[in-house]
Amino acid sequence: MRRVTLSLLIALTLVAMTSAQEAELKLTWNPVWNTITDTVDVVGTANIPDLFYFFLEAAPWDPAAEAPAWQPVTSFVMSPVVDGLLGSWNTSRFPDGFYQLRLHALNSANESFHYALAPILINNDGELVNLEPVEVVALPGMAPESAAPQLENRLPLQVGGHIKRFDDKSQAAMRAAGMTWVKKQVQFGISDGKDLIEAAHAQGYKVLLGALGDKNRLAEDFDGYVADFAEYVAYLAELGADAIEVWNEPNIDREWPIGRVHGSNYVRLLKAAYEAIKAVNPETLVISGAPAPTGFFAGCAAQGCDDNVFMQQMANAGAANYADCIGVHYNEGILPPTSQGGDPRGEYQTYYLILMLRRVAWPFRNADIPMCLTEVGYLSPEGYGRLPGHFGWAANTSVAEQAAWLSQALLIMSNFEEMPVELAIVWNIDFDTYGADPQAGYAIIRPDGACPACDSIAELQR
């Protein structure tokens, strides 16, 4: 094995930068010298006034770099810590070399406070030898940052979360996972998402609005309501929505007028919405309404159409000309996302992520358009109790499996070649209803406040 010798210059003396008093924000470095291996417990204090949350992050050490490539190394913590364990740094995730470790705390005014140590030498493979180990020294410096953060996507594809509330808890979870998008549904005539757009943009997030309509009004006056709905989504684009999903699950009579469920009818609405949105904001991403994954109708009936049939109808009607992305839902898996068989319910394609992606890709195989998973989630009853009967298929899915499978699913989607995946929205972040529709069972923030999926998704960052 080739051994590389690195000498530390005086200019690389371990430096600590802080924007708060040491009594409020500090790292107490345990190793005697700066060379570390494996997992290191990081001790210190994170107790700034009006604490929102804190976490640890690391970046390659380059004194000349103006914008270090910080990567979270722990999940968020929303409670103060005084002279205690702040988190554990698994250095095996990083190539050997010199790094800086930073304690990053935010208050409720969105001011960031930092305390960083550098240079720290990760030497897991034993190829780097530090002949002049440096004793840890802390020097104060950095001023607080009050500007809106600029979120940079470090996940293998763009990822966001469907929220119920854009509050401290949901934001902390999404930030810990590395998400850069937030989704919420809005209803024509009831809500427009203006407050969310302003709040999310202030925090650096992009916003996807799922625009819902009234199926009864659509049934009464199809052309008139289509025109009105197009004006509504254009208004959402004017407000600054970064993406708009046009309707929701239009292949079933729960969402679309009975007797008029057909992909070509939906494309009539999609076309009007697309043209209206692009006229006011060409940069707004238009996503076709994701069909409900189902084989219930064995094709099509007055009450609905199977999603693959509906999407073929959409493709035949030219949907790819009136969307930037084809919307998709995947939310009924009970096996790892790599599985393509073995589900005890049977071998229907919508049970398996890879087969579901192929199911969408086939109708649009001749169109140069990506897909957007506007809802991808795994249901777990852990911490809540028995699921209602028609959701009993997920009775044995654990929270650990939910976390692992979401991470694996995102990686699979990022590498899917038959039809690129542009965006994935996790269903969901913080829903708390657990009844006939057990939405909370899909939430990645669990009843105890923990978010294992935040950690598993964050590990995909690069």
Long-range contacts (C-beta under 8 A, 24 or more apart in sequence): 1-126, 1-127, 2-127, 3-126, 3-127, 3-129, 4-127, 4-128, 4-129, 5-129, 5-131, 6-98, 6-121, 6-128, 6-129, 6-130, 6-131, 7-131, 7-132, 8-119, 8-130, 8-132, 8-133, 8-134, 11-63, 12-61, 12-63, 12-98, 12-118, 12-119, 12-134, 13-134, 13-137, 14-117, 14-118, 14-119, 14-120, 14-134, 14-135, 14-136, 14-137, 15-116, 15-117, 15-118, 15-137, 15-139, 16-115, 16-116, 16-117, 16-137, 16-138, 16-139, 16-140, 17-114, 17-115, 17-116, 17-139, 17-140, 17-141, 17-142, 18-113, 18-114, 18-115, 18-116, 18-138, 18-140, 18-141, 18-142, 19-112, 19-113, 19-114, 19-115, 19-141, 19-142, 19-143, 19-144, 19-145, 20-48, 20-105, 20-113, 20-115, 20-144, 22-138, 22-140, 23-47, 24-48, 24-49, 25-103, 25-105, 25-113, 25-114, 25-115, 26-103, 26-115, 26-138, 27-86, 27-101, 27-103, 27-115, 27-117, 27-138, 28-83, 29-117, 29-136, 29-138, 31-136, 32-135, 33-130, 33-133, 33-134, 33-135, 33-136, 34-119, 34-120, 34-121, 34-130, 34-133, 34-134, 34-135, 34-136, 35-121, 35-123, 35-130, 35-133, 36-89, 36-91, 36-120, 36-121, 36-122, 36-123, 37-91, 37-122, 37-123, 37-124, 38-90, 38-91, 38-92, 38-124, 39-88, 39-89, 39-90, 39-91, 39-92, 40-88, 40-89, 40-91, 41-85, 41-88, 42-74, 42-85, 42-86, 42-87, 42-88, 42-89, 42-101, 42-103, 43-83, 43-84, 43-85, 43-86, 44-81, 44-83, 44-84, 44-86, 44-103, 44-115, 45-81, 45-82, 45-83, 45-84, 46-77, 46-80, 46-81, 46-86, 46-103, 46-105, 47-80, 47-81, 47-82, 48-105, 48-107, 48-113, 49-107, 50-107, 50-108, 50-109, 51-78, 51-79, 51-80, 51-105, 51-106, 51-107, 52-78, 52-105, 52-106, 52-107, 52-108, 52-110, 52-168, 52-172, 53-77, 53-78, 53-105, 53-106, 53-168, 53-172, 54-81, 54-86, 54-103, 54-104, 54-105, 54-106, 55-87, 55-104, 55-176, 56-86, 56-87, 56-89, 56-101, 56-102, 56-103, 56-104, 57-101, 57-102, 57-104, 58-89, 58-94, 58-99, 58-100, 58-101, 58-102, 59-99, 59-100, 59-102, 60-97, 60-98, 60-99, 60-100, 61-97, 61-98, 61-99, 61-100, 61-118, 61-119, 61-120, 68-100, 69-154, 70-102, 70-104, 71-154, 71-461, 72-176, 72-178, 72-458, 72-461, 73-101, 75-176, 75-451, 75-454, 75-455, 75-458, 76-172, 76-173, 76-175, 76-176, 76-454, 78-168, 78-169, 78-172, 91-122, 91-124, 92-124, 93-459, 94-122, 95-122, 96-121, 96-122, 96-123, 96-124, 96-125, 96-127, 96-128, 97-121, 97-122, 97-128, 98-122, 108-168, 109-146, 110-146, 110-148, 110-149, 110-202, 110-203, 111-144, 111-145, 111-146, 112-144, 112-145, 112-149, 113-144, 114-142, 116-142, 148-201, 148-202, 148-203, 148-204, 149-203, 149-204, 150-204, 151-175, 151-180, 151-203, 151-204, 151-205, 152-180, 153-178, 153-180, 154-178, 154-461, 154-462, 155-179, 155-410, 155-414, 155-457, 155-460, 155-461, 155-462, 156-410, 156-411, 156-414, 156-415, 156-460, 156-462, 157-410, 157-413, 157-414, 157-421, 157-422, 157-423, 157-424, 158-422, 158-423, 158-424, 159-410, 159-423, 159-424, 159-425, 159-426, 159-457, 160-205, 160-206, 160-208, 160-423, 160-424, 160-425, 160-426, 161-425, 161-426, 161-428, 161-429, 161-444, 162-375, 162-425, 162-426, 162-427, 162-428, 162-429, 163-428, 163-429, 163-430, 164-428, 164-429, 164-430, 164-431, 164-432, 165-430, 166-196, 166-199, 166-200, 167-430, 169-430, 169-445, 169-449, 170-429, 170-430, 170-445, 171-203, 173-429, 173-430, 173-444, 173-445, 173-451, 173-454, 174-205, 174-429, 176-451, 176-454, 176-455, 176-458, 177-426, 177-444, 177-451, 177-453, 177-454, 177-455, 177-457, 177-458, 178-457, 178-458, 178-460, 178-461, 179-205, 179-426, 179-457, 180-204, 180-205, 180-206, 181-205, 181-206, 181-207, 181-208, 181-242, 181-243, 181-423, 181-425, 182-206, 182-207, 182-208, 183-207, 183-208, 183-209, 183-210, 183-245, 183-374, 183-425, 184-208, 184-209, 184-210, 185-209, 185-210, 185-211, 185-212, 185-248, 186-210, 186-211, 186-212, 186-236, 187-212, 187-213, 188-212, 188-213, 188-214, 188-228, 188-229, 188-232, 189-214, 189-232, 192-235, 192-236, 192-239, 193-236, 193-239, 193-241, 194-239, 197-239, 197-240, 197-241, 198-240, 201-240, 206-242, 206-243, 207-240, 207-241, 207-242, 207-243, 208-241, 208-242, 208-243, 208-244, 208-245, 208-285, 208-287, 208-374, 208-423, 208-425, 209-236, 209-241, 209-243, 209-244, 209-245, 210-244, 210-245, 210-248, 210-374, 211-236, 211-244, 211-245, 211-246, 211-247, 211-273, 212-247, 212-248, 213-247, 215-253, 215-255, 215-256, 215-257, 216-257, 218-256, 218-257, 218-260, 218-269, 219-257, 219-258, 219-260, 222-257, 222-260, 222-265, 222-268, 226-268, 226-269, 226-272, 227-272, 229-269, 229-272, 229-273, 230-269, 230-272, 230-273, 230-275, 230-276, 231-276, 233-273, 233-276, 233-277, 234-276, 234-277, 234-279, 234-280, 236-277, 237-276, 237-277, 237-280, 237-281, 237-284, 238-280, 238-281, 240-281, 241-281, 241-284, 242-283, 242-284, 242-285, 243-284, 243-285, 243-286, 243-287, 243-325, 243-372, 243-423, 244-273, 244-277, 244-284, 244-285, 244-286, 244-287, 245-287, 245-288, 245-289, 245-290, 245-327, 245-372, 245-374, 246-270, 246-273, 246-274, 246-286, 246-287, 246-288, 246-289, 246-323, 247-289, 248-289, 248-290, 249-289, 249-290, 249-291, 249-292, 249-329, 250-289, 250-291, 250-310, 251-291, 251-292, 251-294, 251-304, 251-305, 251-306, 251-307, 251-310, 252-291, 252-292, 252-294, 252-303, 252-304, 253-302, 253-303, 253-304, 255-292, 256-304, 258-302, 258-303, 259-302, 261-300, 261-302, 261-303, 261-304, 261-305, 261-310, 262-300, 262-305, 262-310, 262-313, 263-305, 263-309, 263-310, 263-311, 263-312, 263-313, 263-314, 263-315, 263-316, 263-317, 263-319, 264-313, 264-314, 264-316, 264-317, 266-310, 266-314, 266-319, 267-314, 267-317, 267-318, 267-319, 267-322, 268-317, 270-314, 270-319, 270-322, 270-323, 271-318, 271-321, 271-322, 273-322, 274-322, 274-323, 275-322, 285-324, 285-325, 285-372, 285-423, 286-322, 286-323, 286-324, 286-325, 287-323, 287-324, 287-325, 287-326, 287-327, 287-372, 287-374, 287-423, 288-314, 288-319, 288-322, 288-323, 288-325, 288-326, 288-327, 289-327, 290-327, 290-328, 290-329, 290-374, 290-375, 291-327, 291-329, 292-329, 293-329, 293-330, 293-331, 293-332, 293-350, 293-356, 294-350, 295-348, 295-349, 295-350, 307-350, 307-359, 308-349, 308-359, 308-362, 308-363, 311-359, 311-360, 311-363, 311-364, 312-363, 314-363, 315-363, 315-364, 315-367, 320-364, 320-367, 320-368, 320-369, 323-369, 324-369, 325-369, 325-370, 325-371, 325-372, 325-422, 325-423, 326-360, 326-364, 326-369, 326-370, 326-371, 326-372, 326-419, 327-371, 327-372, 327-374, 328-356, 328-357, 328-360, 328-371, 328-372, 328-373, 328-374, 328-375, 329-373, 329-374, 329-375, 329-376, 329-427, 330-356, 330-373, 330-375, 330-376, 330-377, 330-409, 331-375, 331-376, 331-377, 331-378, 331-379, 331-427, 331-442, 332-379, 332-393, 332-394, 333-378, 333-405, 333-409, 334-378, 334-393, 334-394, 334-396, 334-397, 336-401, 336-404, 336-405, 336-408, 337-405, 337-408, 337-409, 337-412, 338-408, 338-412, 345-393, 353-409, 353-412, 353-413, 354-412, 354-416, 357-412, 357-413, 357-416, 357-418, 357-419, 357-421, 358-418, 360-419, 361-416, 361-418, 361-419, 364-419, 365-418, 365-419, 369-419, 370-419, 370-420, 370-421, 370-422, 371-419, 371-420, 371-421, 371-422, 372-421, 372-422, 372-423, 372-424, 372-425, 373-413, 373-421, 373-423, 373-424, 373-425, 374-423, 374-425, 375-425, 375-427, 376-406, 376-409, 376-413, 376-424, 376-425, 376-426, 376-427, 377-406, 377-426, 377-427, 377-428, 377-442, 378-402, 378-405, 378-406, 378-442, 379-438, 379-441, 379-442, 380-441, 380-442, 381-438, 381-441, 382-446, 383-446, 383-447, 383-448, 384-434, 384-438, 384-440, 384-441, 384-447, 385-434, 387-438, 387-441, 388-435, 388-436, 388-438, 391-438, 391-441, 394-441, 399-446, 399-452, 400-452, 402-444, 402-452, 402-453, 403-444, 403-452, 403-453, 403-455, 403-456, 404-456, 406-444, 406-453, 406-456, 406-457, 407-453, 407-456, 407-457, 407-459, 407-460, 410-457, 410-460, 411-460, 426-453, 426-457
